[in-house]
Amino acid sequence: MQIDQKMSGDITVVHISGDITLNQGGDVLLKDKIQSLLQQGAKKIVLDLGGVAYVDSAGLGQLVQIHATTKNQGGALRLANTTKKLKDLLVVTKLVTVFDSYESEKEAVASFN
Amino acid sequence: MDARLQVTDSSGRRLVTLDKPVFLIGRRTAADLQLVNADVSREHAEITNDGMRYLLRDRGSRYGTFVNGEQITERPLEHGDRIRLGRTDAIELVFMTDGSSSTHISGLRDIGSDADLRQMAAILNGLRALGSGRVLEEVLTLVLDSALDVTKAERGFIMLARPDGELEFKTARGRGRITLPGTSFTTSAKIPREVFQTGESRIVGDLMEGNLAGMHDGTIAIGIRHVLCVPLNVNPMATEQNIKPHIIGVLYLDGRERTTILSQQTRSSLEAFATQAALAIESARLYAESAEKARIERDLLVAAQIQQALLPTGSFETSFVDLAASSVPCRTVGGDFFDYLDLGARGFGFGLGDVAGKGAPAALLAAAVQSNFIAQAPVSGDPADTLTRVNNALLRRAIEARFATMFHGVVDVDGNLSYCNGGQEPPLVLARNDGISWLEEGGPVLGLLPGATYAFDRVKLEPGDLVVICSDGVTEARNAAGEEFGRERLIEAMAGCHGTKPDSALERLFGAVRKFSQGTPQGDDITGLVLRYRGRPN
């Protein structure tokens, strides 16, 4: 799993590619990344998941966790470019209402303004 | 044979000839070698010469006499032996026989070393042949002590490569068979790394020479100037057979004195020795690993037995329902579970769950979810109430980012099924004529969201209707091409099963998954439960 990040105004856009799974340690990498962003004072985070092919249950749990952590620290985390597969997973697990999801990174960034 | 002592103390270095049959060393004025130091007794030790050899004898000194770090009462001296009086290194005596500088004598000495090393190599080879359970520490110590004995170096280290490729100190020994305390030492960082990377031995005669001083600051600061470092290669024939060498670490020796450490002969025999040492170290390490692995596997097998014992029997019937269930973990232990219980007037309760993650951690959480379910179901008003309680119970003992999905249903004697689906792959109801419906009502996964709300729905079952619940290991089972089993194949597999016995329907489903995946290793546990409503008993 690879994580890239860029700034768009005061919004941090985190782009993830590869699988978010327990086996590849992606779930922990993601958590560490978001925690370090929050420590640096980031409040508005867009998670671009366009490059993510597969999320397993551990990865899903981590997504919910970082969403909650961000919220607890007064920030907001929004998803962009979620694949069909991930959307289905969110629907089955009924977690779809937990996240604010947007079709594109642009829309997700715009939603903060 | 004439002999001398090279004396190094606060007044510098000098040579003293051992020209008397009994040569006294002590603090008193009349001693042949007078040394003024608090650790030296008035009559500390003597060296006698019977014409054949020189014998060092302690004269009952207060702080003892040591040769090459070992305390002695009496010991024949050999060229190069270091004598220490008392506890400090403030005074150092080196015994030298005449002509020690001549190549002839030092050559003889080297042959001696070779023989010693060959013997050690044989011992190590024997150790390895035994495939012995010698602990790694012991082997490392043995290797270092032999290398120190032979080279007369002061300190010896074995550094082994960690999985990330960095060298790590494993054992540090000083001359006289002592373990040097601590976990890090002042050694050259550059030399071992180079030896490890290139597989070539390095002798550095004097760190002060060749403008190397700057690179070895730390080492020079403590007076170490001579270094011999050889690779620990478990694949010594590599170059000849065009196989990659396999270097597991380095053997590093250093000292303040130019001893045999610098001889080419010592180097080549030490290299041969290091190969045997490497093999012995590697087999000790593998042995330790496999012992540890065997222990973990035993634990897991016990855990798997406990887990199977936690699951109820895979088939059950009451007067109005019967069911079949089975769970196949992809590892020794799994994260799936099923359970069922009699809820009296409310009917027959059943559930199937799947914990995020795999292996032992998932199995523990699965056991927690299952026991919560069994505890909460009888005191709950409806399935949604049960899952709300389980969710809260899990949140009270939250394990970060760990959750479970679970389906729970209650069917009464008239076929009224009430159910709540907590993020589980929706079960299907197979009605007459292969009518399909999915059980989706419920709430989010369990153990993740505080205050999550759960709803339940009611479905009327007719006699012969089947409720088929699977973990996502079924729908996400993969074949060699990477395709998923999916819901369509699930429907296909169940076609025509209406009214059949649950165990045959379940076998049909698992058979279809097996046929589809064709032995492709699965990444998830595969669990299924089939329940049949048999109709109101007469």
Interface residues (C-beta under 8 A of the other chain):
Chain A: L22 N23 D27 K31 D56 S57 A58 L60 G61 Q62 V64 Q65 V92 T93 K94 L95 T97 V98
Chain B: D354 A356 G357 K358 E400 A401 R402 F403 T405 N421 G422 G423 Q424 E425 P426 G442 G443 P444 V445 L448 L449 D472 G523
